Amino acid sequence: NQLLPGDRVSLGVSVSSGNSGKAIAVDLSNGTETPLVDRDVTEIRYSAGHLVYAEPDGTLHAMPFDPETLRATGNAVRIADGVSLTGTGLAQFAVAPNGTVVYVPDEPRSLVLVDRDGRTRLATPERKNFHAPMFSPDGRRISTDFTSADGRDVWLLDLNGGVTSRATFDRDGHDAV
């Protein structure tokens, strides 16, 4: 779930069966649900005037969206294929306030950045079994975790310098926020 600007409406997925369902906006004052996308999704996020959502097959889309009227303002565009899904079906992507998207592709395991014009680039040349990427509030760093011989820990990636630094040392760090 994610609150839209104004903190009165939340995005979510109403799961009908399995790990996907209908993308909805829920008015927190009265519980009214507004459908957002005409296909099943596993996750949905809002950033910089767009909804970004993943389908159960790992396809990632961006759609221009007005958070005030809760309506699309343009057609959805496919921005990535093969986004990694967890065992519970959650898509491994995050969006920054400026509209940049990061996702973990199925193969090979890397972190890929997608800008607002659809250009992609590797966030780091490192190839690991990255999991649960999340942008920092300023969009300049990404937290992620991966399993290595030393266990599973959270790492921070500085997008300006490309330097990664270890954030947890307990061999059980994961899903940082």
C-alpha positions in Angstrom: 0.0 0.0 0.0 1.0 3.6 -0.6 -0.6 6.9 0.3 -1.2 9.3 -2.5 -0.3 13.0 -2.1 -2.7 14.6 0.3 -2.8 11.5 2.6 -6.5 10.8 2.0 -6.3 8.0 -0.5 -4.3 4.7 -0.5 -3.2 2.6 -3.4 -3.5 -1.2 -3.1 -4.2 -4.5 -4.7 -7.5 -6.3 -4.0 -6.4 -9.9 -4.3 -9.0 -12.2 -5.7 -7.0 -15.4 -6.0 -3.3 -16.3 -5.9 -0.9 -13.4 -5.6 -2.5 -10.8 -7.9 -5.7 -8.8 -8.2 -7.2 -5.5 -9.1 -5.4 -2.3 -8.5 -7.6 0.1 -6.4 -7.5 3.4 -4.7 -9.2 3.5 -1.3 -10.6 6.7 0.1 -9.5 6.5 3.8 -12.4 8.7 5.0 -15.2 6.4 3.8 -13.7 3.2 2.4 -14.8 3.9 -1.2 -12.8 1.8 -3.7 -11.9 3.1 -7.2 -10.5 0.6 -9.8 -7.4 1.9 -11.4 -6.1 -0.6 -14.0 -8.1 -3.0 -16.2 -5.9 -6.0 -15.7 -4.6 -8.0 -12.8 -1.5 -6.7 -11.0 0.8 -7.8 -8.3 1.9 -4.4 -7.1 1.2 -0.7 -7.8 3.0 2.5 -6.9 2.6 6.2 -7.6 5.4 8.7 -8.5 5.7 11.9 -10.4 2.3 11.8 -12.0 2.4 8.1 -13.0 1.2 4.8 -11.7 3.8 2.1 -12.0 2.5 -1.4 -11.8 3.6 -5.0 -12.3 1.6 -7.8 -13.9 1.8 -11.4 -12.7 4.2 -12.3 -15.6 6.7 -9.7 -14.5 5.8 -7.0 -17.0 6.2 -3.5 -15.6 4.0 -0.6 -16.9 3.8 3.2 -16.3 0.6 5.1 -16.8 0.1 8.9 -16.5 -2.3 9.5 -13.6 -4.0 12.3 -11.8 -4.1 11.6 -8.0 -6.8 14.2 -7.5 -9.4 12.7 -9.9 -8.0 9.1 -9.5 -8.1 8.8 -13.3 -5.5 7.9 -16.0 -4.5 10.9 -18.1 -2.9 8.8 -20.8 -2.2 5.3 -22.0 0.0 2.8 -20.1 3.4 2.1 -21.5 5.4 -1.1 -20.9 8.7 -0.1 -19.4 10.2 -3.5 -18.6 9.8 -7.2 -19.0 11.0 -10.0 -16.7 10.8 -8.2 -13.4 11.7 -10.6 -10.6 8.8 -11.8 -8.4 9.2 -13.2 -4.9 7.8 -16.6 -4.0 4.6 -14.8 -2.8 4.3 -13.0 -6.1 5.5 -9.5 -5.1 7.3 -7.7 -7.9 10.8 -6.5 -7.1 10.7 -2.8 -8.0 10.6 0.7 -6.4 9.9 4.2 -7.6 11.7 7.4 -6.5 9.9 10.7 -6.0 11.4 12.0 -9.3 9.9 9.1 -11.3 13.0 6.9 -11.7 12.2 3.2 -11.3 14.6 0.5 -10.1 13.8 -3.2 -10.6 15.5 -6.6 -10.2 15.3 -8.5 -13.5 14.8 -12.3 -13.4 18.1 -13.0 -15.1 20.8 -12.0 -14.7 20.5 -10.7 -11.2 21.3 -7.0 -11.3 19.7 -3.7 -10.4 18.4 -1.7 -13.4 17.3 2.0 -13.4 14.6 3.3 -15.7 14.3 7.0 -16.2 11.2 8.9 -17.1 12.1 8.7 -20.8 12.4 4.9 -20.7 16.2 4.8 -20.9 17.7 2.0 -18.8 21.1 1.6 -17.2 22.6 -0.7 -14.6 22.6 0.8 -11.1 25.7 -1.2 -10.3 27.8 -3.6 -12.4 27.6 -6.1 -9.5 25.5 -9.2 -10.1 24.0 -10.6 -7.0 20.7 -12.1 -6.0 19.4 -8.6 -5.1 16.1 -8.4 -3.3 13.6 -5.7 -2.1 15.2 -2.5 -3.6 14.0 0.7 -2.0 14.9 4.3 -2.8 16.0 6.7 0.0 13.6 9.7 0.3 16.0 11.9 -1.7 16.3 9.3 -4.5 20.1 9.2 -4.3 20.6 5.8 -2.6 19.0 2.4 -2.9 18.8 -0.1 0.0 18.7 -3.7 -1.1 19.6 -7.1 0.4 21.2 -10.2 -0.9 22.4 -13.5 0.4 26.2 -14.2 0.4 28.5 -16.7 2.1 28.3 -14.3 5.1 24.5 -14.5 5.3 21.8 -12.1 4.3 22.4 -8.4 5.0 21.2 -5.0 3.8 23.5 -2.9 1.7 23.2 0.7 0.5 24.1 1.7 -3.0 25.1 5.4 -3.6 23.8 6.2 -7.1 26.1 9.1 -7.6 29.4 7.2 -6.9 28.2 3.6 -7.4 29.7 2.7 -4.0 27.9 0.0 -2.0 28.2 -0.1 1.8 27.0 -2.7 4.2 24.2 -1.5 6.5 23.5 -4.6 8.7 25.9 -7.2 10.1 23.6 -9.7 11.8 23.4 -12.1 8.8 19.6 -11.8 8.8 19.0 -8.3 7.5 16.4 -8.0 4.7 13.5 -5.9 3.3 14.9 -2.5 4.5 12.6 0.5 4.4 
